[in-house]
Amino acid sequence: MSHLHRLRAGALAVPESGIVAVINHARGRDGLIPLWAGEGDLPTPSFIADATAQSLKAGETFYTWQRGIPELRSALASYTERLYGRPTSPERIFVTGSGMHAIQTVVSALVGEGDEIVFLAPLWPNFEAAAALTGAKTVPVELRFDGVDWRFEPERLRAAITPRTRAIFINTPNNPTGWTADRKTIRAILDIAREAGIFVIADEIYSRFFYEGGRAPSFHDEMRDDDAVIFVNSFSKNWAMTGWRVGWIEAPKELGALIENLVQYSNSGVAAFMQRGAVAAIEQGESFVDEQIERAHKARDIFTQALLSTNRVRLAPPAGAFYAFFAIDGIDDGYKAAFRIADEAGVGLAPGTAFGTGTRAYLRACFHRRLDEVEEAAQRLAHWIGNEA
């Protein structure tokens, strides 16, 4: 007997991940180069794992601070000050069980049934699903690919806001396109949010992966102290900790009690021993982050140049993050193409349909891997594209 009819309609309506569908189709296949998931291929550095092991041995296995252990909140505040040159209090920092948990927590605090939340698309699909589970309506504002780059048009964002809008969600650098907001764009978004009296949720998880030097422009650079900006972030990308599921929120301190309650009623706090590893990442991991960015930069150039050399690919070399989002002339269904490419070229890609309604022809590749693998994957793809009618 099926019990599906007893489930909530909103939960049943959450779409299946197109990325997972391709992964399930070809996972573990001999010789396949997996560029489908949003992570690098390096394991977590030993200095992070060692700090966690020491904490376990010391018996830090009890319930912990809902907002995060003081040492980690202080380390994150100092890290934010160093990175953005802006004074940051630990009272603005809240540790979460992943970047996804940070997004879920913030979204559930801001929107519910009948509310709207505007976002720039294409976008990583988990955000829309998190918002939909609250009963809120998600309103995409499409970045426009003009043949050279992805373009943001402020007036389209302004036009999407209604009296029901509660927040704007901005992921910059963007997954999947690599589009990165410049400071002028950030100022424009802040002006729109101020006019409407709504929050900005800034997902800057890829801010360190910026290929024009230094870190990416940030809302930290342009916001006023009284601006309604909430940041969501994660340890996953910078410090090769995707499986750890540790993230954080930076928010006005007056939201502290609310966020603490939402953490209490979701995961009840991140394990103390994992937070010790996160402290080590922040305090000892800068050289590792630099090495990751340098390798990703080289991988970007190898991958994008190989695809563009086919003269059949529409692609903007990403300014940030570590994805190539591209379409192939003659291919109008990226979902079907992803399965074919896995079977015929031995390269695992994510279908563009996972990232929005206007990206059916696109594919996403995560190039944050060993350079020889990236080069081999690019050659296989170029060969497959060249043999397509």
N, C-alpha and C positions, 0 to 999 in steps of 0.2 A: 504494500500500500504506500502511495506517495504522500508525504507530509508537506509538499511544497505549497499547497494551497493555504496552509496555516501560517505561512511566513509573511512578513511585512512586504508590501509591494515595493517600497523604496529600496529594500535590500535586494530583492529579486531583480530589480531594474539595473543594478550596477553591472556594467558590461564586463565580459571576459577580457582579460589582457591579451591583445594580439601578440605581444612580445612573448608571453608565456606559451602561447599556442605554437609558435615557431620553435621555441626552445624544446618543448615537449616532443615535437616532431623529430628533432635531430640531435638531441642531447646525447653525449657519449659516443657519437659516431667517429670512427677512426679517421684521423687526418683532418677533421673539420676544424677550422679556426673560428672560435666563437667571438664575434664582435657585437653580439646582440644585447648584452646586459651592460648597465651603466657602472662599471667598475674596472679598475686596473687589474693586472695579473700578479702584482706583488703581494706577498703575505704581510701581515702586520709586523713592523720592526720589533726586534727582540727587546729593545729597551722599554717598549710599551707592554709587551707580554710579561716581561720580568717584573715590572711594577705591580701588575695584576696578580701574578703568582705569589709575590711577597705578601700582598694584602690578604690573599686567601690563607696562606700559612700563618699569618698573624691572627686569623680568626675573625676577619671583618665580613661576617656572613649574616648579620642581623638586619632588621629593618633599619632604614636610613632616613636621612633628611628628604622630605618631599620636594623641596626646591633644589636639591643637590647638596653635596657636602661642601662646607665653607671653603675648603682648599681649592676645589674645582671652580666654584663660582668666582673666587678671587682671581684664579689663574685666567679664566675667560675674560674677566673685566680688564685685566692687565694686557692680555693679548689684543683685545679690541682697541684699547688706547694706543698700543704700539702700531697697530695696523692702520688706524684711521686718524690718529692724532687728536682724538676727542675724549675728554674725561668721561669715564664710564664707571659707575658704581656697581659692586657686586649685587646690590639690591635690584638691579635691572636684569639679572641673569637667572635663568631657570633651566635646570637640566632635565632632559626628556629621554624617553626610550627610543631614540632615533630621530632623524629629521622628519620622517613621516609622522611620528607621534607629535612632534612640535607643530606640524601643519594641522593635524587633526585637532589638537588642543586649541590652537588659535581660532581655527574656523568654527569650532563648536562654541567658542566664547562669543563670536561676533554675529553669526547668522543662524537662522532656523527657518521653519516653515513660512513661506511667503516672502522671505528676504531674497535679495539678489547679491551676487558677488561677481564683479567684472574681472577678467583676466586677459593677458596677452597670449595669443595662440600663434603658432603651434606651442604645445606645452606637454610636459611629462604627465601621463594620464592620471596618476594617483591623486593629484589635487582635485580634479573634477569629481572623482569618485568620493573623496572625503567630504566635499561640499554637498554633493547629492544626498549622502547619507543623513545629513542634518535636515533635509527637506528643502534646502535653499535652491534657488535657480542660479545656474552658472551662465554667464553672458560672455562669450568670446569676442575679443577685438583682434582681428587678424593682422599680424605683421605681413607686409606685402613684399614678395620677392620680385624685384624689378629686372632680373636677369644678371645683376651684379651682386646685390646684397639684399638683406631683409630690411625693410623700412618701417619705422613707426610713425603713425600720423596722429598727433595729439587730438585733432578735432574729432576723429573717429572714437577715441576713448571718451571724450567729453560727451559726445552724442549718445553713448551707450549707458550713461548714468541716468537713473530714474529716482523718484522718491523712495523706492524700495531698496536701492543700492546701499549696502553697509560697508563694503570694502573693495579695494582694488588689489589683486594679487599680481605681483611682478617677480618673475624669475630672470635675473640678469647676473652673469652670463646665462644664456638660455639653453635649456635642454628641451628640444633637440637641435635647434638651428645654430647655436653658437653666437647669435645676435647678442650684443652687449650695449646697454644703454650708456650714452655719454652723459656728461654732467648737464648739458643743456636739456636733454631728454628727461633726466631725473628731476630737474627744476620744473619742467612742464607738468610732469605727473604729480609732483607735490602741490603745485598751484591748483590743479584740477581737484585733488583730494581736499584741499583747504576750502575751495569754493563750495564743494558739496557737503563738507562737514563729515567726511568718512575716513576710515582707516586705510593705510597702505600696509599690506603684508609683503615684506621684502624677503624673498628667497635668494640669498646671495651665497649659496653653498659652493659655487664654482668661482668665487671672486679671486682666488689665488691663481687659478688657471686662466691667465690673461696673457696674450702673446704679443702685446704692444709694449711690454715692459712694466714692471711693478705689479700691483694688483689692479683689479677692475675698478672703475668709478662706482661709488656706493651712495646710497641714500644718507649714510653718515656724513658725506661730504657737503650736503646741501640742506639737510633738515635743521629746523630750529628746535630748541629744547622742548617747546610745547607741541610739536607736531605729533600727530597720531600715527606713528610708524612702529610696527612690530617686526622684528627680524626673526626668521627661522633658519637654523643652520644645523650642521651635522659634522661628526668626526669622520664620516665614511670616506670621503674622497681625498682630502688632504693627507691623511695619515694612514691610508690603506686599512680602514677599520669597518668595511661595509657590513661584515657579519656581526659586529659588536652591538649594533643598534643603540648608539649613544648620540644624542643631539642636544641642542639647546635653543632656548628662546631668549631674545633680548627685547624687553618691553618696558613701558613706563612703570615705575615701582609701585604706583597705586593699584596696578593690576595684580600685584603679588598674591594676595589672599585668594583671588579668583583662580589664578593659574595653579596655585598650590592645591586647591580643592579639586580642580579638574584632573590633576596628576593623581591625587589620592584615589579618585573614583575611576581611574583607568588602569595604570600599572603600579600605582602606589610607590613609585620611586625607582630609580636605577640602582642596581646592586652596587654597594660601596666599593667592592674590589674592581669592578669595571670602571668606576669613576677614578680610582687611583691610576689605572692605565691611561685614562684621558688626561689627567694632570701631567703625567710623564710626556704624553704627546705634545701638549701645549708648551711645556717648559724645556723639552729636549729635542723636539722634532723639526726645528726650522731647517736644518740642512737637508733632512729627508724630503721635506716639502719642496725645497729648491730643486733637488735632483729629479723629483717627479715632474715638475713643471718643465724642466729642460728636456726630459725625455719625451713628454707629451708634445712639446713644440716640434721636435724633430719628426715625431710620428705623424703629426698633422701635415707637415710639408710633404713627407713621402707619400702619404695616402691621397691627399687632395691633388697633388701634381699628377699622379698616375691616372686618376679618374678623369681629370680635365684633359689629359693628353689624348683621350679617346675621341674628343670632340663630339661626344654624344651625351654628355652629362651636364645637367644644370646644378650648379653647386657654388655656394659662397664660402670660401675658406673661412672657418670660424675664427672670430676674434677672441673668443673665450670658450670655456668648458672643454670637453674632449670628445666631441661628436662631429661626424660629417653627415649632413642631412642633404640628400641628393635625389634627383629624378633622372631617369634614363630615357632618352628620346625613343619613342615607340612603345614604351611600357606605361600603361595607364592604370595598372592595378598592382601597387606595391606589395599588397598582402600575398597575392598569388606568386609574385616574383620572388618574395623572400623564401618561400618553400622551394621554388625551382632553383634558386641560387644555392641554397643549402645542399640540395640533391646533386646539382650539376657542377657547381664550382667549389663546393666544400668550404663555403664561408657563411657563417651565421650572422644574419642582419635582423634588425627590428623593422617591422612594416610601418610605413608612415601613417596608416589608419589609426595606430595606437595613440597618435598625438593630436588628433583633431579631425574635423569633418572636411577640411579643405586640403588635406595632404594625402589623398588616395594614391597618387602616383609616386610618392616619396618612399625612401628607405633611410634608415639611420644606422651608422656604423660607429661603434665606440673604438677609437684608435689608441686607447691608453694601454698599450701592451708592448712587449718586447719588439724592438725595431725590426728584427729579422722576420717575425711573424707578421707585422704590419706590412712589410714590403711584399711578402709572399701573398698575403690576402689581397693586397692592391693589384698585384700582377694577375692573380686568378680572376678577380673581378673585371679587370681591363680586358682580359682574354675573353671572358664570357660576354661582355658587352660588345666586343668586336665581332663576335660570331652570331649576335642576334640580328635578325632581319630588320 
